[in-house]
Amino acid sequence: MKKTLVALAAVAVTGGAFAQATMTGAIAYGFESDTTSSNVTTSGFGMEDAEINFAVSEDIEGVGKLSAGLGLGWGGRATGATANDSNITLTLANGMKIAMKSAKGAEYLTGGVAGAGANYEADLTYTGQLSRTSNDEVAVSLPIAEGLTATVSHKEADVVIGTGSAAAAAVTPVQRYNTGVLNYKAGGLVIDGQYRSYDNQVASSSTSANTKNRLSASYDLGVAKIGAGVDTTMYTYGNSKTATLVGLNIPVGSLSLGGQLLSVSTSGNSSASSNYTRSGALAGGMYSLSKRTYVTAQYYTGDVGGTSNQTGYLFSLYNPF
């Protein structure tokens, strides 16, 4: 995304360093049609995205570099601006990064390494099998070998400072979690492994998470990029939920073509009806009209539980700046 210089901050108090501010954003319109197995179709044209993001950075003498960002959005034609992602990151001279942020993360499989970049605008979260949430996070990352980075993070629900993720005594509290990550990059190969533990656990619950294991990888062959991954959550009852994904992305000049295949299964539940295997898929493409303007088209289909199935397609015109 092209950055436009909009301001230079005043000289900092220490060392004569100065902060540089940049502004980026995007606006998009599109059309989507979605049909359920009972032949109920919803469709329409409208605003897909409208956002503006500000970022500043400065050198702190003897310490490192500090950067911060704040975003505002008007997606869905909201009556007022709403908060998008925000962050503060300190990068030390040894490469260590200390980051604090409030953000809606990409879904680990469809929007991460395993997806191979094929979720151009849509992803398979519509099935309800996967999810994206907004969280407050503090994380520390450190390069430990060439191409290998270790990260430890703590995440809580996106709430006001001081309230944490706990709820009233009569309500099951939101679960906070700690995650350890190892990420390896060498040439066209990327590997990401994660282990997560949750607090605020409810004993013997089929919905209260205990631990999560994740592993994904992708390889860029030049003519195509392939990816695969697995995400398993264990619950305090002893049941589990496992999602697997394979992704493919093929660049052809200004055109990019790709697809994803998803499978989600549960096991160990008390009733046979609670154990299932469901699948989903999407295929689409993105065409660059210029260095910063592109169009997308996607088709998706998948299980949403029982005998239900959901299909849809969308088109969008995107202009980031």
Secondary structure, DSSP 8 states (H G I E B T S, - for coil): ---EEEEEEEE-SSTT-EEEEEEEEEEEEEEEEEEETT--EEEEEEEEEEEEEEEEEEEETTTEEEEEEEEEE-TTT-SS-EEEEEEEEEEETTS-EEEEEEEE---TTTTSGGGTT--SS--GGGGSSS---EEEEEEEEEEEETTEEEEEEEEEES--TTSTT---TTS-----EEEEEEEEEETTEEEEEEEEEESS--TT-SSSEEEEEEEEEEEE-SS-EEEEEEEEEEETTS-EEEEEEEEEEEEETTEEEEEEEEEEEEES-SSGGG--EEEEEEEEEEEESSSS-EEEEEEEEEEEETTEEEEEEEEEEEEE-
